[in-house]
């Protein structure tokens, strides 16, 4: 019973480790402005 629980926990921890090993993007701390406009035209 304990082995099954630990195998599940191991898989979760491996996923977390993979995520933490991804290098940080230098643009993560920068702000962004997004402008959304209505589309025109069509058929």
ABEGO torsion letter per residue (X at the ends): XAAAAAAAAAAAAAAAAAAAABBBBAAAABBBBBBBBBBBEEX
